[in-house]
Amino acid sequence: MSKALPIMFQGTHSDAGKSVIVTAFCRIFAQDGYKTVPFKSQNMALNSYITVDGKEIGRAQGVQAEAAGVQATTDMNPILLKPNRGNQAQIVLHGKPFKNMEAGAYRRDFFPTGLKLIGEALERLTDENERMVIEGAGSPAEVNLNDRELVNMRVARLANAPVILIGDIEKGGVFASLVGTLQLMEPEDRDRVIGVIINKFRGDIKLLQSGLDWFEEYTGKPVLGVIPYLPNLNIDAEDSVILNQYSSVQNQDKEIDIAVIQYPKISNFTDVDPFFVEPDCHVRFITGAEQLKEPDLIILPGSKNTIDDFRFLQDSGLAEKIIHLHNKKQTKVFGICGGYQMLGQSIADPYGVESLEQYSEGLGLLPVATTITQEKTTVLSEGELSFCGKILNVQGYEIHMGSSILAEDAKSLIITETGTDGCKNKEETVIGTYFHGVFHNDELRTMLINHIREEKGLDPLFNRVSFNQMREEAFDRLADHVRAHVKLDFIEEKMLEFGQRRLVK
């Protein structure tokens, strides 16, 4: 008999809110005293999370582990797919790159290997924990894929988990989506669904009640919760599908204007999340030169394909505009990982790891030459960063294919135990680093923003919020919000009921 009681959340489509609701339940069960872990068998995302042993998993599972108060491991996300070019993705198995595969080859050839990895990870997590919160992907009604899927109902069967189906009312047609998804399921899978949750509700619940009553009578499935939309959550988003929402809710009347370049293969864009909670910062994600205007800070985030994304900068006119703003206005430019590589003199990819192009010039703003290598660096990092005449301790994590060599007279940014990281120009107007999460260091972020304020003739602001403390408060806020709007007792009863059954394979 398994030890951990599982519950699985699946959605009618991507971005229905599965990751956030899983995060909420991880926190709820942890608050209630259970040793809880998240699980997602296969994740496709360019936002990564580094475990303490230097392995790479989907960022959502790392954040969910934080919400549960446990250390993230690769068992929580044994398969990570990172799209790189065309119809191809890098396959990351238990935190380490396996190979690049086309979608058809992955579906045809990888299925037995993936199923074995998933089963083994589930077994270990089940044996070592008390609650397991499982996240699906996409929709379980993708009938063209279900015969070899590795992330929805097949996983529910492996774990013998009851399933809750999530519908996003904000997208419209929520009852049609829920009913259609249920009808397209195989009978045994439909029986496994214990109910549905309607997510992101805004408005008067009384106006929805007749629809809820109709749904329960028509399908025989209970509505286990209607969760109101929760704004300003400040918990990491999983994937770039939500980028168009990032700036829409902000007050643009703020003193500091930050432009983040959104290239096609942007990765780990959550590096800029701390700026969203600053009272004086307006953050814009932009895709064209006409949108850039004259910001106070330009951030080039990570990229899964540095050369191709740099071509995007050139073709869109952004490269020319960034260089112009730096040369004429002394606009600050900060690059992270792939963005750091773009700031240099050149980028070479001699083995075709990321791009079909083997060489590209960079922006030429830093005396750095980068070579994309076949070995991936994944490590938690720490060092002493020099900025504005002060030395700060900073922490972060590295995920990159490649190394950057500095010219002899170049100034490094960070001194680590094993060497150096990053580069900056003499005036400290152009800065690059491989440290993802560098802006999560409160002291550095405060110093950078206040330096910009002083250059604009504004008084500095101190006593800024601790971003990590705010994240912890956000986990509790999310858990309390979801707890108040779902039938938790019913859900736990069903978990116990399924837990008494033998594992069904």
PLY file of the C-alpha trace (Angstrom):
ply
format ascii 1.0
element vertex 505
property float x
property float y
property float z
element edge 504
property int vertex1
property int vertex2
end_header
0.00 0.00 0.00
1.37 3.39 -0.91
2.13 5.90 1.81
1.60 9.30 0.21
-1.97 10.17 -0.68
-2.03 11.80 -4.13
-4.35 14.33 -5.72
-4.00 15.37 -9.37
-5.04 18.60 -11.07
-5.65 18.67 -14.81
-6.94 21.51 -16.95
-9.23 21.97 -19.91
-6.31 23.75 -21.63
-2.89 25.26 -20.95
-2.80 28.25 -18.60
-5.99 27.22 -16.81
-4.19 27.82 -13.52
-2.98 24.30 -12.73
0.46 25.37 -11.51
-0.93 27.99 -9.15
-3.59 25.70 -7.71
-1.02 22.93 -7.20
1.15 25.49 -5.40
-1.81 26.39 -3.20
-2.51 22.77 -2.26
1.18 22.15 -1.54
1.03 25.00 0.95
-2.36 23.94 2.37
-1.20 20.40 3.11
2.09 21.70 4.54
0.16 24.09 6.78
-1.90 21.13 7.97
1.25 19.26 9.01
1.70 16.81 6.14
5.03 16.16 4.46
4.03 17.19 0.96
5.69 17.11 -2.46
4.68 18.32 -5.92
4.99 16.18 -9.02
4.83 16.83 -12.74
6.03 13.94 -14.83
6.86 15.94 -17.95
7.11 19.69 -18.20
7.71 21.83 -21.28
9.07 25.21 -20.23
12.01 27.54 -20.66
11.81 28.69 -17.05
14.05 26.42 -15.03
14.86 25.83 -11.38
18.14 24.49 -10.03
18.08 21.93 -7.23
20.63 22.00 -4.42
22.65 19.29 -6.18
22.88 21.34 -9.38
20.13 19.65 -11.41
17.56 21.36 -13.63
13.78 20.99 -13.28
10.76 23.04 -14.29
10.52 26.27 -12.33
6.93 25.59 -11.32
7.90 22.40 -9.48
10.75 24.19 -7.69
8.36 26.92 -6.55
5.77 24.32 -5.51
8.43 22.58 -3.42
9.19 25.90 -1.73
5.48 26.31 -0.99
5.47 22.82 0.54
8.55 23.65 2.61
10.66 20.84 1.16
13.84 20.71 -0.89
13.25 20.32 -4.61
14.53 17.15 -6.28
14.48 15.88 -9.84
11.93 13.21 -8.86
9.40 16.07 -8.75
9.94 16.69 -12.49
11.92 13.81 -14.02
11.39 14.97 -17.64
11.86 18.57 -18.76
11.47 19.61 -22.40
13.14 22.87 -23.43
12.22 24.02 -26.96
15.26 25.39 -28.78
14.73 25.63 -32.55
12.04 24.69 -35.01
10.24 21.52 -33.96
13.08 20.44 -31.71
13.58 20.45 -27.96
16.35 19.63 -25.55
15.34 16.62 -23.42
16.44 16.99 -19.80
16.20 13.77 -17.76
16.52 13.95 -13.99
18.09 17.38 -14.31
20.73 16.62 -16.94
20.61 17.08 -20.74
19.90 13.83 -22.58
19.69 14.84 -26.24
17.90 17.12 -28.69
14.90 15.45 -30.33
12.27 16.34 -32.90
8.68 16.12 -31.67
7.84 13.11 -33.84
10.92 11.16 -32.77
10.27 11.96 -29.12
6.72 10.67 -29.33
7.72 7.58 -31.33
10.92 6.51 -29.56
10.99 7.96 -26.05
7.72 6.67 -24.61
9.01 3.44 -22.91
12.00 5.25 -21.38
9.83 8.10 -20.14
7.21 5.81 -18.65
9.88 3.92 -16.70
11.44 7.11 -15.34
8.05 8.46 -14.29
7.04 5.26 -12.52
10.30 5.10 -10.57
10.08 8.75 -9.51
6.47 8.31 -8.39
7.40 5.27 -6.35
10.20 7.09 -4.51
8.06 10.13 -3.75
5.18 7.93 -2.60
7.38 6.00 -0.19
8.95 9.09 1.38
6.01 11.49 1.83
2.46 11.84 3.12
0.80 13.96 0.44
1.59 14.34 -3.26
0.08 17.08 -5.42
0.32 16.16 -9.11
0.04 18.57 -12.03
-1.02 17.60 -15.53
-0.21 19.46 -18.73
-2.29 20.85 -21.56
-5.55 18.92 -21.64
-6.45 15.25 -21.05
-8.83 15.55 -24.03
-6.07 15.73 -26.65
-7.31 12.57 -28.34
-4.59 12.64 -30.99
-1.91 12.27 -28.31
-3.49 10.17 -25.58
-2.24 6.79 -26.76
1.34 7.77 -25.82
0.89 10.67 -23.41
3.10 10.83 -20.32
1.58 13.58 -18.22
-2.19 13.35 -17.70
-4.45 10.33 -17.18
-1.69 7.79 -17.61
0.08 9.37 -14.63
-3.18 9.47 -12.66
-3.52 5.74 -13.22
0.09 5.07 -12.24
-0.32 7.03 -9.01
-3.91 5.88 -8.45
-4.78 9.53 -7.94
-8.20 11.15 -7.93
-8.36 13.96 -10.49
-9.82 17.46 -10.26
-10.45 19.20 -13.57
-9.80 22.96 -13.72
-11.59 25.35 -16.05
-10.60 28.99 -16.56
-13.73 31.13 -16.66
-11.70 34.18 -17.70
-11.17 32.63 -21.14
-14.92 32.22 -21.74
-16.90 29.07 -22.49
-15.95 27.41 -19.23
-18.95 25.03 -19.11
-18.42 23.95 -22.71
-14.72 23.34 -21.99
-15.42 21.30 -18.87
-18.24 19.26 -20.40
-16.36 18.67 -23.65
-13.23 17.56 -21.82
-15.20 15.10 -19.68
-17.03 13.67 -22.69
-13.81 13.06 -24.59
-12.30 11.02 -21.74
-12.33 7.24 -21.64
-14.99 6.00 -19.17
-12.45 4.79 -16.60
-10.68 8.15 -16.70
-13.95 10.06 -16.40
-14.76 7.98 -13.31
-11.45 9.07 -11.80
-12.51 12.75 -11.95
-13.97 13.59 -8.54
-15.09 17.09 -9.50
-14.15 20.38 -11.09
-12.84 23.76 -10.04
-13.72 26.96 -11.87
-10.76 29.31 -11.68
-10.19 33.08 -12.05
-13.79 34.10 -11.41
-14.69 37.79 -11.35
-18.17 39.07 -10.56
-21.27 38.07 -8.67
-21.36 34.37 -7.80
-25.16 34.50 -7.75
-25.18 35.05 -11.50
-23.11 31.86 -11.95
-25.18 29.63 -9.68
-27.69 28.44 -12.29
-24.79 27.34 -14.49
-23.19 25.46 -11.61
-26.46 23.68 -10.87
-26.90 22.77 -14.54
-23.34 21.45 -14.79
-23.68 19.18 -11.76
-27.00 17.77 -12.98
-25.77 17.29 -16.56
-22.42 15.67 -15.76
-22.96 14.15 -12.34
-19.70 15.79 -11.23
-19.65 18.23 -8.31
-18.24 21.72 -8.54
-15.59 21.62 -5.80
-14.87 25.33 -5.87
-15.19 28.62 -7.66
-11.95 30.48 -7.02
-12.07 34.27 -7.43
-9.29 35.93 -9.38
-6.42 36.81 -7.05
-4.39 39.82 -8.26
-0.77 40.75 -7.49
0.16 37.26 -6.35
3.94 37.65 -6.78
4.59 33.95 -7.32
6.76 32.84 -10.25
4.95 32.16 -13.50
5.88 28.96 -15.30
5.99 29.89 -18.95
6.03 32.75 -21.40
2.34 32.29 -22.30
1.55 34.82 -19.56
4.04 37.48 -20.61
1.37 39.62 -22.25
-0.29 39.93 -18.84
2.80 41.17 -17.05
2.50 44.89 -17.74
-1.25 45.13 -18.16
-2.04 45.52 -14.47
0.69 47.96 -13.59
0.48 51.61 -12.70
2.61 53.22 -15.36
2.94 56.51 -13.48
6.16 55.54 -11.72
9.58 57.20 -11.65
11.72 54.31 -12.95
11.01 52.86 -16.41
12.42 49.35 -17.04
12.26 47.75 -20.49
12.73 43.96 -20.73
13.49 42.57 -24.19
11.08 39.76 -25.06
12.78 37.72 -27.75
11.19 34.57 -29.18
13.19 32.08 -27.09
13.18 34.09 -23.85
13.91 31.98 -20.78
13.80 32.55 -17.02
11.98 35.84 -17.48
10.99 35.61 -13.80
14.45 37.05 -13.07
12.78 40.47 -13.31
9.87 39.66 -10.97
11.33 41.56 -7.99
10.99 44.84 -9.87
7.23 44.36 -10.05
6.91 44.78 -6.28
9.02 47.93 -6.13
6.88 51.03 -5.57
8.78 53.19 -8.05
9.38 50.73 -10.94
7.31 50.24 -14.08
8.34 47.12 -16.04
7.57 46.73 -19.75
8.15 43.63 -21.91
8.83 44.81 -25.46
9.29 43.19 -28.85
10.02 46.11 -31.17
12.29 49.15 -31.43
9.34 51.55 -31.51
8.27 50.28 -28.08
11.65 50.82 -26.45
11.46 54.62 -26.15
13.96 55.93 -23.55
13.87 53.69 -20.47
16.08 54.09 -17.43
17.15 50.44 -17.53
17.16 47.88 -20.35
17.26 44.21 -19.31
18.27 41.46 -21.73
17.02 38.25 -20.04
18.02 34.66 -20.66
17.61 32.91 -23.99
17.41 29.27 -25.05
18.90 30.19 -28.43
21.27 33.13 -28.10
22.31 33.57 -31.74
18.77 33.29 -33.12
17.43 35.67 -30.50
20.24 38.10 -31.27
19.16 37.97 -34.93
15.73 38.98 -33.67
17.31 42.00 -31.98
18.93 42.97 -35.25
15.92 42.36 -37.48
13.54 44.22 -35.16
15.81 47.25 -34.92
16.25 46.73 -31.18
19.99 46.10 -31.42
20.62 49.43 -33.12
18.31 51.26 -30.71
19.94 49.73 -27.61
23.41 50.73 -28.82
22.15 54.24 -29.63
20.55 54.70 -26.19
23.69 53.52 -24.46
26.05 55.69 -26.50
23.94 58.87 -26.53
21.95 58.65 -23.30
24.18 56.42 -21.18
21.13 54.21 -20.61
21.93 51.31 -18.30
21.89 47.88 -19.95
21.88 44.67 -17.87
22.18 41.21 -19.45
21.57 37.87 -17.75
22.85 34.57 -19.17
21.96 34.65 -22.89
21.43 38.38 -22.54
24.95 38.68 -21.13
26.30 36.73 -24.10
24.56 39.16 -26.49
26.25 42.13 -24.83
29.68 40.85 -25.88
31.73 41.07 -29.05
30.92 37.65 -30.49
28.94 34.43 -30.03
30.15 31.17 -31.58
28.18 27.92 -31.75
30.66 25.60 -33.52
28.79 22.39 -32.63
25.32 23.62 -33.58
24.10 23.12 -30.02
21.50 25.88 -30.14
21.51 27.37 -33.61
22.13 26.42 -37.23
24.37 29.50 -37.42
27.87 28.93 -36.13
28.86 32.54 -35.48
27.41 35.95 -34.79
28.70 39.29 -33.68
27.20 40.67 -30.48
26.16 44.16 -29.42
29.81 44.96 -28.69
29.03 46.69 -25.39
31.28 44.42 -23.31
34.76 43.01 -24.10
33.54 39.41 -23.99
33.65 36.49 -26.47
31.26 33.56 -25.95
31.45 29.99 -27.24
28.42 27.72 -26.92
29.65 24.37 -25.66
28.17 20.88 -25.57
28.33 20.72 -21.77
25.63 22.49 -19.76
26.47 24.33 -16.54
23.78 23.95 -13.87
24.80 25.12 -10.42
23.72 27.22 -7.47
26.14 30.14 -7.28
27.34 32.68 -4.75
29.96 35.40 -4.78
31.02 38.97 -4.02
29.65 41.51 -6.51
31.26 44.90 -7.00
28.95 47.82 -7.83
28.99 51.55 -7.07
32.13 51.20 -4.97
30.60 48.58 -2.67
31.02 44.82 -2.34
27.82 42.84 -1.95
27.26 39.14 -1.32
24.92 37.78 -4.00
23.36 34.40 -4.67
21.84 32.96 -7.81
21.85 29.96 -10.09
23.41 29.21 -13.46
21.90 27.36 -16.43
23.89 27.84 -19.61
25.48 26.07 -22.53
28.68 27.97 -23.11
31.45 30.03 -21.57
32.45 33.66 -21.95
36.05 34.82 -22.06
36.88 38.37 -20.98
39.52 40.54 -22.60
42.64 41.11 -20.52
41.64 44.60 -19.39
37.96 43.76 -18.76
36.39 44.17 -15.34
34.66 41.10 -13.92
31.44 41.57 -11.97
31.46 38.81 -9.35
34.26 37.02 -7.52
33.33 33.43 -6.64
35.17 30.70 -4.76
36.29 29.13 -8.03
36.90 32.21 -10.17
34.87 35.09 -11.58
31.54 35.69 -13.25
30.18 38.38 -15.49
31.57 41.64 -16.75
30.91 45.38 -16.52
32.24 48.42 -18.31
34.25 51.08 -16.50
31.24 53.38 -16.04
29.05 50.49 -14.79
26.41 51.35 -17.37
26.67 47.93 -19.04
26.58 44.86 -16.81
26.34 41.16 -17.62
26.22 38.01 -15.51
25.38 34.31 -15.73
23.65 34.55 -12.32
19.92 34.01 -12.75
18.09 35.42 -9.74
20.59 38.26 -9.34
17.77 40.80 -8.88
16.30 38.69 -6.08
19.19 39.93 -3.95
17.46 42.80 -2.14
20.57 44.84 -1.36
21.79 44.84 -4.97
18.36 45.65 -6.35
17.97 48.54 -3.90
21.38 49.91 -4.80
20.73 49.66 -8.54
17.34 51.38 -8.37
18.59 54.11 -6.04
21.60 54.72 -8.28
19.19 55.32 -11.17
17.06 57.57 -8.97
20.05 59.70 -8.00
21.08 60.07 -11.65
17.58 61.37 -12.34
17.77 63.83 -9.45
15.40 61.82 -7.24
15.92 61.02 -3.57
16.83 57.37 -2.86
14.25 55.05 -1.31
15.32 52.69 1.44
13.46 50.13 3.56
12.30 48.35 0.41
10.44 45.08 0.73
12.32 41.78 1.04
11.30 39.85 -2.05
11.87 36.45 -0.42
9.72 37.44 2.56
7.04 38.62 0.16
7.12 35.24 -1.61
6.50 33.42 1.68
3.61 35.73 2.46
2.26 35.16 -1.06
2.27 31.37 -0.54
0.20 31.79 2.62
-2.12 34.31 0.96
-2.70 31.95 -1.96
-3.30 28.94 0.31
-5.78 30.86 2.49
-7.59 32.13 -0.61
-7.96 28.68 -2.19
-8.81 27.00 1.13
-11.70 29.44 1.58
-13.23 28.63 -1.81
-12.90 24.86 -2.26
-14.53 21.84 -0.60
-11.35 20.67 1.09
-13.03 18.10 3.35
-14.62 16.38 0.34
-11.30 16.37 -1.54
-9.48 14.79 1.41
-12.21 12.18 1.81
-11.74 11.18 -1.83
-7.96 11.07 -1.41
-8.39 8.67 1.51
-10.89 6.59 -0.47
-8.49 6.23 -3.41
-5.63 5.55 -1.00
-7.40 2.47 0.25
-7.42 0.94 -3.21
-4.63 -1.17 -4.65
-2.36 0.60 -7.18
-3.95 0.19 -10.62
-1.54 -0.24 -13.51
0 1
1 2
2 3
3 4
4 5
5 6
6 7
7 8
8 9
9 10
10 11
11 12
12 13
13 14
14 15
15 16
16 17
17 18
18 19
19 20
20 21
21 22
22 23
23 24
24 25
25 26
26 27
27 28
28 29
29 30
30 31
31 32
32 33
33 34
34 35
35 36
36 37
37 38
38 39
39 40
40 41
41 42
42 43
43 44
44 45
45 46
46 47
47 48
48 49
49 50
50 51
51 52
52 53
53 54
54 55
55 56
56 57
57 58
58 59
59 60
60 61
61 62
62 63
63 64
64 65
65 66
66 67
67 68
68 69
69 70
70 71
71 72
72 73
73 74
74 75
75 76
76 77
77 78
78 79
79 80
80 81
81 82
82 83
83 84
84 85
85 86
86 87
87 88
88 89
89 90
90 91
91 92
92 93
93 94
94 95
95 96
96 97
97 98
98 99
99 100
100 101
101 102
102 103
103 104
104 105
105 106
106 107
107 108
108 109
109 110
110 111
111 112
112 113
113 114
114 115
115 116
116 117
117 118
118 119
119 120
120 121
121 122
122 123
123 124
124 125
125 126
126 127
127 128
128 129
129 130
130 131
131 132
132 133
133 134
134 135
135 136
136 137
137 138
138 139
139 140
140 141
141 142
142 143
143 144
144 145
145 146
146 147
147 148
148 149
149 150
150 151
151 152
152 153
153 154
154 155
155 156
156 157
157 158
158 159
159 160
160 161
161 162
162 163
163 164
164 165
165 166
166 167
167 168
168 169
169 170
170 171
171 172
172 173
173 174
174 175
175 176
176 177
177 178
178 179
179 180
180 181
181 182
182 183
183 184
184 185
185 186
186 187
187 188
188 189
189 190
190 191
191 192
192 193
193 194
194 195
195 196
196 197
197 198
198 199
199 200
200 201
201 202
202 203
203 204
204 205
205 206
206 207
207 208
208 209
209 210
210 211
211 212
212 213
213 214
214 215
215 216
216 217
217 218
218 219
219 220
220 221
221 222
222 223
223 224
224 225
225 226
226 227
227 228
228 229
229 230
230 231
231 232
232 233
233 234
234 235
235 236
236 237
237 238
238 239
239 240
240 241
241 242
242 243
243 244
244 245
245 246
246 247
247 248
248 249
249 250
250 251
251 252
252 253
253 254
254 255
255 256
256 257
257 258
258 259
259 260
260 261
261 262
262 263
263 264
264 265
265 266
266 267
267 268
268 269
269 270
270 271
271 272
272 273
273 274
274 275
275 276
276 277
277 278
278 279
279 280
280 281
281 282
282 283
283 284
284 285
285 286
286 287
287 288
288 289
289 290
290 291
291 292
292 293
293 294
294 295
295 296
296 297
297 298
298 299
299 300
300 301
301 302
302 303
303 304
304 305
305 306
306 307
307 308
308 309
309 310
310 311
311 312
312 313
313 314
314 315
315 316
316 317
317 318
318 319
319 320
320 321
321 322
322 323
323 324
324 325
325 326
326 327
327 328
328 329
329 330
330 331
331 332
332 333
333 334
334 335
335 336
336 337
337 338
338 339
339 340
340 341
341 342
342 343
343 344
344 345
345 346
346 347
347 348
348 349
349 350
350 351
351 352
352 353
353 354
354 355
355 356
356 357
357 358
358 359
359 360
360 361
361 362
362 363
363 364
364 365
365 366
366 367
367 368
368 369
369 370
370 371
371 372
372 373
373 374
374 375
375 376
376 377
377 378
378 379
379 380
380 381
381 382
382 383
383 384
384 385
385 386
386 387
387 388
388 389
389 390
390 391
391 392
392 393
393 394
394 395
395 396
396 397
397 398
398 399
399 400
400 401
401 402
402 403
403 404
404 405
405 406
406 407
407 408
408 409
409 410
410 411
411 412
412 413
413 414
414 415
415 416
416 417
417 418
418 419
419 420
420 421
421 422
422 423
423 424
424 425
425 426
426 427
427 428
428 429
429 430
430 431
431 432
432 433
433 434
434 435
435 436
436 437
437 438
438 439
439 440
440 441
441 442
442 443
443 444
444 445
445 446
446 447
447 448
448 449
449 450
450 451
451 452
452 453
453 454
454 455
455 456
456 457
457 458
458 459
459 460
460 461
461 462
462 463
463 464
464 465
465 466
466 467
467 468
468 469
469 470
470 471
471 472
472 473
473 474
474 475
475 476
476 477
477 478
478 479
479 480
480 481
481 482
482 483
483 484
484 485
485 486
486 487
487 488
488 489
489 490
490 491
491 492
492 493
493 494
494 495
495 496
496 497
497 498
498 499
499 500
500 501
501 502
502 503
503 504
